[in-house]
Amino acid sequence: MSREVARRLYEEFMPAMFELAAAILGDHAAAEDAVSLVFTRILEAGDLLPRSPENYLLRAIRNACVDHLRRERTREKQLRNYAAEGASVNSDSPDVAEQRRLLDSAMGGLPVEKREILILHYRLGRTTGEIAEILSLPESTVASRLRHAVEELRKKLERVEQSK
């Protein structure tokens, strides 16, 4: 699909798409992001649209909004679980609390991409398939990042242990 066709579709259908997205998401900025995402995907895919593109575009915006809401609910749940997990540190024995503190400190030095996968897998018990879905990544990428994150974390903890 050419940029010119996409521009015309945007001009014609964006108001309806935005209205639907804003109604579903309840957030104008998120609605704008969803509309932008749909058009970006359409341009990248280069697919031919059906003869009546309005229904296709409205279905696409609805799906983008549902995906957005799922990701938000998942993030909120993860944050609540992580906060609850952190709150339980105070009830642990001093040795366990110290180990958690060292582990959290070492994890804090990891890139976000690795840290989030470690938390999802080891603290929240998610499989690599579930993490791939949550993060919108291929499962092989998640498995690779998990393996590298564990290796990097192990090295950081060994350095800490050697410095004692």
DARA-V911114 format. One line per field, one symbol per residue. ss: DSSP state (A for helix, B for strand, O for the rest). psi: psi as a letter, one per 40 degrees, with the letter a starting at -180 (. if undefined). burial: I if it has 9 or more other C-alpha atoms within 8 Angstrom, else O. A space follows every 10 residues. Layout:
BEGIN
ss = ???
psi = ???
burial = ???
END
This chain:
BEGIN
ss = OOAAAAAAAA AAAAAAAAAA AAAAAOOAAA AAAAAAAAAA AAAAAOOOOO OOAAAAAAAA AAAAAAAAAA AAAAAAAAAA AAAAAAAAAA AOOAAAAAAA AAAAAAAAOO OAAAAAAAAA AAAOOOOAAA AAAAAOOOAA AAAAAAAAAA AAAAAAAAAA AAOO
psi = hidddddddd ddeddddddd dddddfhddd dddddddddd dddddeihii dgeddddddd dddddddddd dddddddddd dddddddedd eiiddddddd ddddddddei iddddddddd dddefiiddd ddddefiidd dddddddddd dddddddddd dde.
burial = IOOOOIOOII OOIIOOIIOI IIOOIOOOOI IIOIIOIIIO OIIOOOOOOO OOOOOIIIOI IIOIIOOOIO IOOIOOOIOO IIOOOOOOIO OIOOOOIOOI OIIOOIIOOI OOOIIOIIII IOOIOIOIOO IIOIOOIOIO IIIOIIOIII OIIOOIIOOO OOOO
END
